[in-house]
Amino acid sequence: MKINKGIWKTGVLAAAMTLVFAMFIMRVDDWSKGLGSGFVAYGQTGGSTGGGTTSTGCGTTSSGSSGTTTVCATKVIPQIVAGDGYKTLIQVINTGTSTVTVNGDFYNTNGSTSTGSYTRTDSAGATTSFVGTMAGTSLPANGILIIKAEKTTPGLFVNWGSISATGPVTVASAFDYTVGAVLYSRVGVSASPSDMKQFVIPRSRDTVTGQDVGFAVVNTGSTSATANVVLRGAAGQTLATKDLTLAAKSQTAVFASEFFGSALKDAAGTTYGFLTFTSTSSQFAALALTVEGASLASYPVERLQ
């Protein structure tokens, strides 16, 4: 069995390597040669319910003489991939008692508005297509909105997206990889907060099997932002450090060993550690996944600030 190398790459790398699919799965027979690029990710906040679901909470802010305005958090899907056997499914669930309006904005990895095609199916079963921006969609109490990124023609696209609503909703995602009618892999992905400035990702690494943890990070803001990334070992020692700078609305997706490159000398065998991302800008979103051969597993992204 050969599995396409796809889900975990930036748009630039995906364009440069025709066999790479901007996120993560590699051919099984390539794993013995070490990690390449590609990766499917999972993001989870400290308040996440797990299982690929995250609720968008709403707060109330004063707006002076006009009274109060309900403000709901925007949730980010840091990696969306479609084509060459991959598809991404996003569910937006209204568990509240009143109707809300849901909006979606989708971007290419370089921060430009997405050129990929999506479909949305509302709670009444009506399906419409859109590119780049999903216009406000009414979602009744206990209703579910389905957003799909699929591509039936050759090639693939890699995006990230943000979901916002006028009331609290739950956002859940999954990546599927199929060959013909056979499903080979499905990974649940929780939405990420859009305004993190410091977060941590656990890491396990096996140099024998090629297993590593990958991460997708998005700069959700309108200006360039930099995060300092530090990898520490089990004893707390610094193994590598590097700055990650992203342009406004842009995204990167990469394995930890690939990100640090020759600056990182992983010890032989299985080791454990963690990555911390620290910035002065509160405009990052992230998700993570561990990969070994054809096996995928979600890893938490824990918000610190």
C-alpha positions in Angstrom: 0.0 0.0 0.0 1.3 3.5 -0.9 -0.1 6.5 0.8 0.3 9.9 -0.8 2.7 12.3 1.0 0.3 15.0 1.4 -1.3 17.0 4.2 1.3 19.1 5.9 3.2 21.5 3.8 3.2 25.2 3.1 2.0 26.4 -0.2 5.5 27.3 -1.4 6.8 23.9 -0.6 3.8 22.2 -2.1 4.3 24.1 -5.3 8.0 23.1 -5.3 7.4 19.4 -4.7 4.7 17.9 -6.8 4.4 14.8 -4.7 4.0 16.8 -1.5 0.6 17.6 -0.3 1.0 20.4 2.2 0.1 18.6 5.3 1.2 15.3 6.2 1.0 11.7 5.0 4.1 10.2 3.4 4.5 7.0 1.4 4.9 4.2 3.8 8.1 3.0 2.1 9.6 6.5 2.6 9.5 6.5 6.3 12.6 4.3 6.7 14.4 7.1 4.9 13.3 9.8 7.5 10.7 12.4 7.6 9.9 14.6 4.7 7.2 17.3 4.7 3.5 16.8 5.1 1.3 16.6 8.1 -2.3 16.6 9.4 -2.9 18.5 12.5 -5.0 18.8 15.6 -5.4 21.9 17.8 -6.9 22.0 21.2 -7.2 24.6 23.9 -7.1 24.0 27.6 -10.9 24.2 27.6 -11.4 21.9 24.7 -13.7 19.0 25.1 -11.4 16.8 23.0 -12.5 14.4 20.3 -12.1 17.1 17.6 -14.6 19.6 19.0 -14.1 23.1 20.4 -16.8 25.6 21.5 -16.6 29.3 20.6 -17.5 31.2 23.7 -19.2 34.6 23.8 -18.5 37.4 26.2 -20.4 40.7 26.7 -18.6 44.0 26.3 -20.0 47.5 27.0 -20.6 49.8 24.1 -21.4 53.0 25.9 -24.7 54.6 25.3 -25.7 52.0 22.9 -25.8 49.4 25.6 -24.0 46.1 25.4 -22.9 44.0 22.4 -22.4 40.3 22.3 -18.9 39.4 21.1 -18.2 35.8 20.1 -14.7 34.3 19.7 -13.4 33.4 16.3 -12.2 29.8 16.0 -9.5 28.8 13.5 -8.9 25.7 11.5 -5.2 26.0 11.0 -5.0 23.3 8.2 -7.5 22.5 5.5 -6.5 20.1 2.7 -8.4 18.8 -0.3 -7.5 16.7 -3.4 -5.4 13.7 -4.3 -7.6 11.5 -2.0 -7.9 14.1 0.8 -10.9 16.0 2.0 -11.7 18.2 5.0 -15.0 18.2 6.8 -16.0 21.0 9.2 -19.1 20.9 11.4 -20.5 23.9 13.1 -23.0 23.0 15.8 -25.4 25.4 17.5 -26.1 23.8 20.9 -27.8 27.0 22.1 -31.4 28.0 22.4 -31.6 30.6 19.7 -30.6 31.0 16.0 -27.1 32.4 15.3 -25.4 33.6 12.1 -22.2 31.8 11.1 -19.5 33.4 8.9 -16.4 31.8 7.4 -13.2 33.2 5.9 -10.7 30.9 4.1 -7.2 31.7 3.1 -4.3 30.3 1.0 -1.1 29.6 3.0 0.4 32.9 1.8 -2.5 34.9 3.4 -4.4 35.6 0.2 -8.1 34.8 0.0 -8.6 31.2 -0.8 -9.1 30.1 -4.4 -10.3 26.7 -3.4 -13.9 25.5 -3.8 -16.1 24.7 -0.8 -19.6 23.6 -0.2 -21.9 24.3 2.7 -25.0 22.4 3.7 -27.3 24.1 6.1 -29.5 22.4 8.7 -32.4 22.2 6.2 -30.3 20.2 3.8 -29.7 22.9 1.2 -26.2 22.9 -0.3 -24.4 25.8 -2.0 -20.9 26.3 -3.2 -18.5 29.2 -2.4 -14.9 30.3 -2.9 -12.9 32.1 -0.3 -15.7 33.6 1.9 -18.8 32.0 3.3 -21.6 34.5 3.5 -23.5 34.7 6.8 -25.5 31.5 7.2 -28.4 31.2 9.6 -28.1 28.2 12.0 -31.0 27.4 14.3 -30.8 26.0 17.8 -29.5 22.4 17.7 -28.7 22.8 14.0 -25.6 21.7 12.3 -23.8 23.4 9.4 -21.5 21.2 7.2 -18.6 22.8 5.3 -16.6 20.5 3.0 -13.4 21.1 1.1 -13.2 18.5 -1.7 -11.5 18.3 -5.0 -12.2 15.7 -7.7 -9.8 16.9 -10.3 -6.0 16.2 -10.1 -3.9 18.2 -7.7 -4.7 19.6 -4.3 -5.1 22.8 -2.3 -4.1 23.7 1.2 -5.9 26.4 3.2 -6.6 27.6 6.6 -9.9 29.1 7.8 -11.7 31.0 10.5 -15.3 30.5 11.7 -17.2 33.1 13.7 -20.8 33.3 14.9 -23.2 35.7 16.6 -23.6 33.1 19.4 -21.7 30.3 21.0 -21.1 27.4 18.6 -19.0 24.2 18.6 -16.6 23.7 15.7 -15.3 20.2 14.8 -13.2 19.1 11.9 -11.8 15.9 10.3 -9.3 15.1 7.6 -10.1 12.0 5.4 -7.7 10.2 3.2 -9.2 7.6 0.7 -7.9 5.5 -2.1 -10.9 4.8 -4.4 -13.7 4.0 -2.1 -11.5 2.8 0.7 -10.9 5.1 3.7 -7.3 4.7 5.0 -7.1 7.5 7.5 -9.4 9.9 9.5 -8.1 12.4 12.0 -10.2 14.7 14.2 -9.1 18.3 14.5 -10.2 20.8 17.1 -10.5 24.4 16.2 -7.9 26.8 17.7 -8.3 30.1 19.4 -7.3 33.0 17.1 -5.5 35.1 19.6 -2.8 33.0 21.3 0.6 34.6 22.1 2.1 31.7 24.0 1.4 28.0 23.8 3.0 24.6 24.2 3.0 21.4 22.2 4.3 18.1 23.7 6.8 16.2 21.4 7.8 12.6 21.1 10.4 11.5 18.6 11.7 8.1 17.4 14.6 8.2 15.1 14.3 4.5 14.3 10.7 4.6 13.0 10.8 8.2 11.8 8.0 9.3 14.2 7.8 13.0 15.0 5.3 15.7 15.9 4.3 18.3 13.3 2.6 21.6 13.8 0.5 24.1 11.7 0.7 27.7 12.9 -1.3 30.6 11.5 -0.8 34.4 11.9 -4.4 35.5 12.1 -3.6 39.2 12.4 -3.3 42.0 9.8 0.4 42.6 10.5 3.5 40.4 10.4 4.3 38.6 13.7 7.1 36.5 15.1 7.1 33.7 17.7 10.2 32.3 19.3 10.1 28.5 19.3 12.1 26.6 21.9 12.4 22.8 21.9 13.3 21.3 25.3 14.2 17.8 26.3 12.9 15.6 29.1 15.2 17.3 31.7 14.1 20.7 30.6 17.3 21.4 28.7 17.2 23.6 25.6 17.7 21.4 22.5 17.1 24.1 19.8 15.6 27.5 19.4 14.4 29.4 16.3 12.2 32.3 15.4 9.1 31.7 13.3 8.0 34.8 11.4 4.7 34.8 9.5 3.3 37.5 7.3 -0.3 38.7 7.9 -2.9 35.9 7.4 -0.2 33.4 6.4 0.4 29.8 7.6 3.2 27.3 7.9 3.0 23.5 8.5 6.1 21.5 9.3 7.6 18.7 11.4 9.7 19.8 14.4 12.8 18.1 13.1 12.3 19.7 9.7 11.7 23.1 11.3 14.9 23.2 13.3 16.9 21.4 10.6 20.6 20.8 11.2 20.5 22.9 14.4 18.7 19.9 16.1 20.5 16.7 16.9 17.9 14.2 18.1 19.3 11.5 20.2 19.0 7.9 18.9 15.9 6.0 19.8 12.8 7.4 21.5 12.9 10.7 23.2 10.4 13.1 24.8 10.2 16.9 25.1 8.1 19.9 24.3 7.9 23.0 22.2 7.0 26.4 23.5 5.9 29.3 21.2 6.2 32.8 22.6 5.3 36.1 21.0 4.5 39.7 21.9 1.6 39.5 19.4 -1.7 37.9 20.4 -2.6 36.7 16.9 -1.5 33.0 16.6 -3.5 29.8 16.0 -2.1 26.3 16.0 -2.7 22.6 15.8 -0.4 19.5 16.0 -0.2 15.9 15.0 2.2 13.0 15.5 3.0 10.7 12.6 4.6 7.3 12.3 4.4 5.5 9.1 0.7 5.5 8.0 -0.4 6.0 11.6 -1.7 9.5 12.7 -2.5 10.7 16.2 -3.7 14.1 17.4 -1.5 16.0 19.9 -2.7 18.8 22.1 -1.9 22.5 21.7 -2.1 24.0 25.2 -2.6 27.7 25.4 -0.5 29.5 28.0 -1.4 33.1 27.1 
